Amino acid sequence: MFLPKDPFNVIIGGVGGQGNVLASQILGETLVAQGYVITIGETYGASQRGGSVMSHLRISAKNPFSPLIPEGQGDLLVALEPVEGLRILAPYGNPNIMTLLNTRPIHPIEVISGDADYPEVSKVIATIKDLSSRIWTLNATEIALEMGDSIFSNIVMLGALSSIQVLPIDRQTFQSVIKELLPSRTIEENMSAFDRGRAEVEEVTKNKPVSSRGGGEN
Amino acid sequence: MSSISQNAPGKVALLMGNEAIARGALEAGVKVCAAYPGNPSSEIIGTLAGVADEMGLHVEWSVNEKVALEVAAAASLAGLRGLCAMKQNGLNVASDFLLNLNLTGTRGGLVVVVADDPAGVSSSNEEDSRIFAKLGDLPLLEPATIQEAKEMTREAFSLSEKLGLPVMIRSVTRVSHARGNVSLDELPQSGPKPGFDLSQPRCAFPALPNHRLLHERFQRAKEMSEESPFNFYRGPERPDLVVITSGSGYLYSLEAAINLKIEERVGILKLGMTWPLPEAFVLGYLREAGNFLFIEEVDPFLENNVKELFAQNCFDIGVKRFHGKADGMVPDVGELNPEIVTAAMENLLNVRHLPRPENYSRIAREAAAGLVPARALGFCAGCPHRATYWAIKLALALDGRNGFVLGDIGCYSLGMGPSGFAQMKTLHAMGSGVGLACGFGQLERFGLEQPVVAVCGDSTFYHAAIPALINARYNGANFLLLLLDNNATAMTGFQPHPGTGLTATGDKTPVIDLRAICEVFGASVEVVDPFDVESTVEMILRMIRTEKGVHPVRNPNCCNLELSETSNQKMEKGEIISNGVKVLILRRECALVSAKRQKKLFRIEVDQERCLGEACGCNRLCTRIFKCPGLMWDQATGRARIDEAICTGCGVCTEICPASAIRKEAA
């Protein structure tokens, strides 16, 4: 599979603790294994303390790029949380950006305390849809919880990413990468998380609106 | 097997900048590596610790940066190669030694990596460590890419040996914490045998001849800087603008020029060895062009050094225009980003770049402004620090004398924010809460009536608070020190420390017990579990009483907590712990560390019948005040509930609900 453009800019965004950084590392390794030149910029420090987290991946056939994507130049957004997706589109979106979205909200402290409101998820999805050229959704957190631990939601999302055919991620390369990066006892569970994501992601189109499963809860 | 230790020349690996620095050190045959953890530098030693056994290295988490540098310097003085890594604040700690080591010189290659944190994303300041290279006449390298981070580290060892000086590498977050393709080179198979040369003592005193010798070495460093392959120019022969840049600024500048389609007009003078400045090399470009823009993080280091060079030579090279932080073309605080660099080039060359349609920008920004709530940092769900600050808040409120908390650096710094109920009132350097308490703890004689409380983490205690504790005891300061013992250096990635019984390489070592240390200095010491909120509150209350008259609990009804009979009676009777420094150890493992090992402690549930919502009168204590992210407020039902994706099952919220609606059962 060829890159649709060079560099192709991917943003993975979510909330600290969702496995954002690991997801970007696994995706990066999968692409390096196929000969691409990758640069990843990651937000640390705040990454495990409930703040917004973002990883920028620059994928090129030949050159390293800066670890921060210039504004307005995202090509693919992988949002692990709905409002985080919208937060990222504001500076980095453009009419051609594609979005893969985990529809399950994580409430910020401001919402928990009643100082701010969490918008209706369906409204967030509709807004993201308007701001994206294509959008795919799934409730990766619910799938992960069904598997026994919300920790798998990032891997569910990578499975979904592999099935939407935007980036060259094949199951076998993914498996060999996680064998290097993750404890061996977790490989089987992570592969089934990957497969559930592959199977359950759905594109939201004009004719096929947000499904109840994809619609998340609020 | 980790690619870090693979002897596979030509292999391409995706490495984090800090891993690339570690790999460069391995390719240089480093033998001794030491650091105290600090973001964004921590993964350098973390990575080396992971391969220490197979590569035959000594790798340690030292107790602080000064000791770490001394450990690495000892290797150098014995003829081996040593590496020390730290964050910018760490260099302040290590600088006393460093600014004497430059006078005695070094033998085996000694590389000091300082990873700066522009914008202070995970730091208390954003100081620019490069000024120390100038202060100490030390060679300074600044990597711009991940590949270069590896190459520079390897070369820094040779440079150090040629000069007999420590070499500083200044990284920044966007290099240290970025990842990129790195082509690996060969790993050496053997190294020299160490020995201290008795004919060559290393004494900084007398300063004068040593200072002269340092300047001679610095002259040789200048020659090497002129020849450094890390300094290069990329661009047209007759540029309208020359960007002089280092570190992360290089790739931003390159991409901005491409996006603005001005590659034919802009030259990029990329400096990798930035001190001593390669004067002849830079002067060549100063002569040829008229317009210069400095792109660097954080301070105008290149900018001022190049201007000095210009001032010395202006009679020969004529008038030039310089842009950067001095004229406001680039912000003088904070981190660089592509937009800052693009805007500066747009302004100077009168070009415009529109990355996306303006109406898209407007709609996207308006949609986000209307729908996206803020998301502040806070303690993780199940974090013992939330429980600790809750107890502090209650105890100080019950006491009613406006007691205040002096803090320092660690996850618990978040105690200054909403997640710690804004209890922490000072934040400076490592251990400074305890040092300040030594001073505040003397002010009672001048009429200070407020109880003085300091907080300090376990790792921070070993790093910087022990001298302050000794000082408190020696000089009779009166305060309560709360040691927040979560059994890890949590903020930087759960590194072990002297209290954990494990070394950097995972070997067992005797535990240096917090309690024993405090007791040996004569402090009264108690230990509680912060998850036991009631006992913690009572203990804090007892320990902030003083001998000078019994202070009754002024606000006995200020919160939903009934003090036990005995505790109240003891306080009424004035039965209190004696004056002086008192230590309360709040012991509970970091929630993220326990989560790696065990499943949830409890399954937590909010009884939807018992929760009375806004009608309770508790002002939504659990969500509005306590604010654990594992809780949610269900708008539809007007009741609290648990977010099972976040809750770690610590059970602290079950203790705070006045209606006993939050219940726990063994998971």
Boltz contact constraints between the chains, C-beta under 6 A:
constraints:
  - contact:
      token1: [A, 28]
      token2: [B, 14]
      max_distance: 6.0
  - contact:
      token1: [A, 28]
      token2: [B, 179]
      max_distance: 6.0
  - contact:
      token1: [A, 29]
      token2: [B, 14]
      max_distance: 6.0
  - contact:
      token1: [A, 32]
      token2: [B, 14]
      max_distance: 6.0
  - contact:
      token1: [A, 37]
      token2: [B, 181]
      max_distance: 6.0
  - contact:
      token1: [A, 38]
      token2: [B, 14]
      max_distance: 6.0
  - contact:
      token1: [A, 39]
      token2: [B, 180]
      max_distance: 6.0
  - contact:
      token1: [A, 40]
      token2: [B, 179]
      max_distance: 6.0
  - contact:
      token1: [A, 41]
      token2: [B, 178]
      max_distance: 6.0
  - contact:
      token1: [A, 42]
      token2: [B, 177]
      max_distance: 6.0
  - contact:
      token1: [A, 44]
      token2: [B, 177]
      max_distance: 6.0
  - contact:
      token1: [A, 45]
      token2: [B, 39]
      max_distance: 6.0
  - contact:
      token1: [A, 45]
      token2: [B, 121]
      max_distance: 6.0
  - contact:
      token1: [A, 45]
      token2: [B, 122]
      max_distance: 6.0
  - contact:
      token1: [A, 46]
      token2: [B, 377]
      max_distance: 6.0
  - contact:
      token1: [A, 49]
      token2: [B, 377]
      max_distance: 6.0
  - contact:
      token1: [A, 50]
      token2: [B, 378]
      max_distance: 6.0
  - contact:
      token1: [A, 50]
      token2: [B, 629]
      max_distance: 6.0
  - contact:
      token1: [A, 51]
      token2: [B, 375]
      max_distance: 6.0
  - contact:
      token1: [A, 51]
      token2: [B, 377]
      max_distance: 6.0
  - contact:
      token1: [A, 52]
      token2: [B, 375]
      max_distance: 6.0
  - contact:
      token1: [A, 64]
      token2: [B, 145]
      max_distance: 6.0
  - contact:
      token1: [A, 64]
      token2: [B, 180]
      max_distance: 6.0
  - contact:
      token1: [A, 66]
      token2: [B, 251]
      max_distance: 6.0
  - contact:
      token1: [A, 66]
      token2: [B, 252]
      max_distance: 6.0
  - contact:
      token1: [A, 66]
      token2: [B, 255]
      max_distance: 6.0
  - contact:
      token1: [A, 67]
      token2: [B, 174]
      max_distance: 6.0
  - contact:
      token1: [A, 67]
      token2: [B, 178]
      max_distance: 6.0
  - contact:
      token1: [A, 68]
      token2: [B, 337]
      max_distance: 6.0
  - contact:
      token1: [A, 68]
      token2: [B, 338]
      max_distance: 6.0
  - contact:
      token1: [A, 70]
      token2: [B, 338]
      max_distance: 6.0
  - contact:
      token1: [A, 71]
      token2: [B, 339]
      max_distance: 6.0
  - contact:
      token1: [A, 72]
      token2: [B, 355]
      max_distance: 6.0
  - contact:
      token1: [A, 72]
      token2: [B, 356]
      max_distance: 6.0
  - contact:
      token1: [A, 73]
      token2: [B, 355]
      max_distance: 6.0
  - contact:
      token1: [A, 83]
      token2: [B, 372]
      max_distance: 6.0
  - contact:
      token1: [A, 86]
      token2: [B, 368]
      max_distance: 6.0
  - contact:
      token1: [A, 86]
      token2: [B, 372]
      max_distance: 6.0
  - contact:
      token1: [A, 87]
      token2: [B, 368]
      max_distance: 6.0
  - contact:
      token1: [A, 87]
      token2: [B, 372]
      max_distance: 6.0
  - contact:
      token1: [A, 89]
      token2: [B, 364]
      max_distance: 6.0
  - contact:
      token1: [A, 90]
      token2: [B, 364]
      max_distance: 6.0
  - contact:
      token1: [A, 90]
      token2: [B, 365]
      max_distance: 6.0
  - contact:
      token1: [A, 90]
      token2: [B, 368]
      max_distance: 6.0
  - contact:
      token1: [A, 93]
      token2: [B, 364]
      max_distance: 6.0
  - contact:
      token1: [A, 94]
      token2: [B, 356]
      max_distance: 6.0
  - contact:
      token1: [A, 95]
      token2: [B, 360]
      max_distance: 6.0
  - contact:
      token1: [A, 107]
      token2: [B, 632]
      max_distance: 6.0
  - contact:
      token1: [A, 108]
      token2: [B, 373]
      max_distance: 6.0
  - contact:
      token1: [A, 108]
      token2: [B, 375]
      max_distance: 6.0
  - contact:
      token1: [A, 109]
      token2: [B, 376]
      max_distance: 6.0
  - contact:
      token1: [A, 109]
      token2: [B, 378]
      max_distance: 6.0
  - contact:
      token1: [A, 109]
      token2: [B, 627]
      max_distance: 6.0
  - contact:
      token1: [A, 110]
      token2: [B, 373]
      max_distance: 6.0
  - contact:
      token1: [A, 110]
      token2: [B, 374]
      max_distance: 6.0
  - contact:
      token1: [A, 111]
      token2: [B, 373]
      max_distance: 6.0
  - contact:
      token1: [A, 112]
      token2: [B, 623]
      max_distance: 6.0
  - contact:
      token1: [A, 112]
      token2: [B, 627]
      max_distance: 6.0
  - contact:
      token1: [A, 112]
      token2: [B, 631]
      max_distance: 6.0
  - contact:
      token1: [A, 113]
      token2: [B, 624]
      max_distance: 6.0
  - contact:
      token1: [A, 113]
      token2: [B, 627]
      max_distance: 6.0
  - contact:
      token1: [A, 114]
      token2: [B, 624]
      max_distance: 6.0
  - contact:
      token1: [A, 116]
      token2: [B, 373]
      max_distance: 6.0
  - contact:
      token1: [A, 119]
      token2: [B, 371]
      max_distance: 6.0
  - contact:
      token1: [A, 127]
      token2: [B, 367]
      max_distance: 6.0
  - contact:
      token1: [A, 131]
      token2: [B, 364]
      max_distance: 6.0
  - contact:
      token1: [A, 141]
      token2: [B, 645]
      max_distance: 6.0
  - contact:
      token1: [A, 150]
      token2: [B, 645]
      max_distance: 6.0
